[in-house]
Amino acid sequence: MTTIFSKNLRYLRKKRGWGQEELASKTRRSQPTIQLWETDKRSPTMGMVKELAEIFQVDVNTLIYEDIETGMRSKSGYAESIMPQEESFDHIHSLVDAMRIVLEHPNIAAYGGYDADRLSDTEKDEFADWVANSIQFYARKLHK
């Protein structure tokens, strides 16, 4: 699964005729870091996304949500669906269950900058609990 951001980063870099080394120099990052961003193995910080948008003279939202090559937009930021179509959600009865689904699908977790494969089961449970508590807090705060 490819994020639109990583696809756009590679497209814009190549369109300018730059190698990964040249973009690394412009961003003060290493070539392997650029490679990780372009292959969706790591995600840059939002500050770096803003810097990249300035370098390529595009809007941040365009860089993240619009496939610059095709002009197609995506609310999720993914070039294709991140959830398998055959996935059943009948077993989700709580926010913690929902977060476990997120962690079981690396493409979803990666969108948030998390490498679910590197989290222990305990860390996954803690993460799911934290997200569930955050959602409940904001739901109460917003009276929903």
N, C-alpha and C positions, 0 to 999 in steps of 0.2 A: 504494500500500500504506500502510495506516495503523497506527501502533503503538497498542496499547491505551492507553498513557500519554497520547498526544496526544488520543485520543478522550475519555478520562476527564477530562483537564484542561478541555477545551472544555465537556463535559457538566456538570461540577461548577461551573464558572464561571457558565454560563448558568442552572443550577438556582438559584443564589443571586441571580440577577438582576444580576450584575456585567458590566460591559463589560471589554474587554481593558485599558483604561486603569486601571480600579479594581484589577484583579489586579496590574498592573504596579506600581502604587503600594504595594500590600501586600507585594510581593516586592522592592521597590527596584530594579526592572528597568524597561526601556522597553517601551512598547506594541508596537513592532516585534519585540522579543525574545519576548514572549508569543505574538505571531502566528506567529513562526518555530517555536516549540515546538508550537503547535496544528496546524501544517501539516506537521510532521515534516521541516522543512528544517534544524532545529538541535535539539540535545538539551541539556537542562540538566545540570549536574553532579549527582552523587548527593547532595551536600549540599543543593542546591536542591530536588531531588525530596523529600528528607526535610522540608524547610521547607514545601513545597507540601502534603505529606501532613498536616502539622500544621495548616496554614491550613484545609484542607478536612475535618479531623478524620477521616481514613481511614488505614489501615495502608499503609505503603510498598508492600508486596507486592500489596495490593489495587489501589493506584494503577497499578502497572506490569503486573500479570498478570490482573486480573479486569475484564471489561467491566462497569462498575458499572450501566449502563443495562439490560443483559440478564442479568447474573449469570454469564455464561460465563467460564471460566478458560482461559488459554493459557500453556503452558510457555515458548513463544518470546517472548511479549510482543507478538505481532502479532495484529491482528484477523482476518487471513486468512493463508493460506499465503504465505511470502515467497519460495519457489522455484517456478518454473514446473513444472507437473506433467510436461510433456514433456521436461524436462531430462534428458540422459543423463550418467551419471557414469563411463562406461567408460574415458574418457581420463584419469582421475585415478590417478596412479601414485605420488604423493609428497605430503607435506604442503604443499609449495610449490604443486603443482597445485591442491590443495584451497583454499589461500588465494587463488589467482588466481580461482577460482570465486566466492569471497566478494567479491572486489573487482569482479568483472564484474557482480554483482547489487547495485546501489546500495542496495536495501532491507536487505540483510544488513549491508553495511558501515555504513549509517546507524544500525543498531541499536547498533553499537559506538561511535557518535559520529564516524565517519569519513565524509568526503565524497569518495567514490572518484573523482568527476569532477574534483576539484581536484588529485589526485595525478598526478605525472608517471609515465611508465612505469618509470623508475628507482626512484622512491619506492614504487611498487606492488611491485616486485620486492624492495626492501629490507624493506617491511612484511611481505610474504609470508615472507621468510627469517626475520625476527624472530619472527613467530608460530610458524613451524615449529620454530625453535630453542627457543623457550619450551616448546612442547609436548613436544619430545624431552627437555629438561631435567627437566620435571616427571614424565615417564614414567620416566626413570631414577631420579629421587628417590623415586618411589612404587613402584619395582620392578615396573613394568607393561610 
